């Protein structure tokens, strides 16, 4: 079923023999993909449930599916990623690619060297856009677990959460080599923390390091935040595996 078209239905129940897609998922199936009765599809609930199904009926408001098989997919490693509130288009790139690799939670936070001027309403809109990107990446990558989006935190709040993790890696120049940072693997749950291109303010970095985060170098180049996020998350996945 890896190449079968996937759809997201969070309210799907594992003991049902039928499912109904409505709204955007129905429109995508019927109008964009132009699937027809008899087409095989997959539906995920974002909580590890994977339904193999066949299209029975397409009407004006929804698509009726018959479930042919249900599978419970094991949860991915408990790896979270903290991202600064950079420009939304670039933040979405980081979220999309990291969701494809596999991430448990996206933790957006305010960094001093990011010119973020949005208030609470704008932060809510950013979290909603991140959520939509995560759904799209879930379906594209063939996953069954939808990453969560944590409330926006400031640097001090994020540092206060580091102690909850078995490992915390802080991307930054002058850090230890990746091979040293993950020698022997990493303990999960784990979190990777990415800063803006301008780096952390010294006070911010002190907060993270005093909380137990290990600074790790991702090379000599100055990486954009979205590039650093992808590299750091992939490194953590390789170490966990």
Secondary structure by P-SEA (a helix, b strand, c coil): ccccbbbbbccccccccbbbbccaaaaaacccccccccccbbbbccccbbbbbbbccccccbbbbbbcbbbbbccccbbbbbbccccaaaaaaaaaaaaaacccbbbbbbbccccccccaaaaaaaaaaaaaaaaaaaaaacccbbbbbcccccaaaaaaacccccbbbbbccccccccccccccccccbbbbbbccccccaaaaaaaaaabbbbbbcccccccaaaaaaaaaaaaaaaac
